[in-house]
Amino acid sequence: MQVVNHGDGWRSYLVLDGVTGSVHRRADKFLAPYGEGTQRTYAYHLVDHLRWLAVNGYREDVVGVDDLRRYMALCGTEQAGPWGSPWGTGPSATAPRG
């Protein structure tokens, strides 16, 4: 994630592609309409989600709703299922789809 300081004192937030270092276009399009605080919050969550996709070998253009539910459960959202710990720790971090 990159903070952009604008001349008028306003800040915006960009999500960078971890491989190329370029702006992640889909994340940028998603963040564009929001103000500074919301962009910051969403950018942190987008970075975490994109890292989770990469760790689990998922492509963002084909991830399904069940995969997203699993991710949310791993983040601690109340979701039925065996995944109640953070996604980056424990055996559930790379559990197969199911």
N, C-alpha and C positions, 0 to 999 in steps of 0.2 A: 504494500500500500504506500502511496506517495501523497504527501500533503502539498497542495498548491496554494501559495500565498498570493492573493491578488492585490493590485495597487490600492484598492479602496479599503483594505483591511479585512476583506472577506476571505475565507478559506474554502477550498473544495478538496475532495479526496478522490484519488484515482486508484484503481486496482491494476497492478501490473502483472503481466504474464510471467510466471516464474522461469520459463525456459528462455524466452526471447528478450524479456525486459521491456517490451512494448506495452502500451495501454491495452488492457483487456476490453475489447470493444463491447461485448455484451454487458459486462458489468458497468462500463461507462454509460452506456445507453440507459441502463436501469437507474443509475444514481443521478443522472443529469437533472431531473425535475425537482429534486429535494434540496432543502436548505442544509447548511453546514453541519448541524448536530445530527440530523437524520442521515446525511451522507456518511459521516464518520461512523455511526453505529452500524449502518448497513454494510459499509465497506469492510469493517472488521469481520462481520459475519460471512460476507461473500468470500473473503480470503480464506477463512477457516473451512468453508464448504468446498471451495476449489481444491484446497490441500487434501481434504478427506477424499474427494473424488480421485485425485492422483494417487494417494496411498493405496486405495482399493482398486486401482486400475479401471475406473469407470470413465467413460467419455461424457462430457457434459451435454452433448447433443443427443444422447440416447438414454440417459438416466431416467428411470421411471418413478412413478408415485411411490411405489413400495420402497424403492431405494431412498427416496427423500424422507419417508416415514422413519426408516431405520436410522438415518442420519439425525433426525430430530430427537428420536429416542436416545441416541448416544449422547446428544447434547444435554440431556436431562429433561426434555419435554415429557410431560405425562403421555405415554404411549404404551399400549399393551405390548408386551414382548419381553424377551430376556435381556435387552440391552439397556441397562440403567447407569453404566459408568461412562465417563468421557471417552470419545472415540479413539483418542490417541493412546489409551492405556488398556491393558488386559487383552485376553484372547478374543473379545468381541470386536476389537479394532479391525480385524481382517476376516471376520466370520463370513462364510459364503452367503450369497443371496438366498433368500428363501422365503 
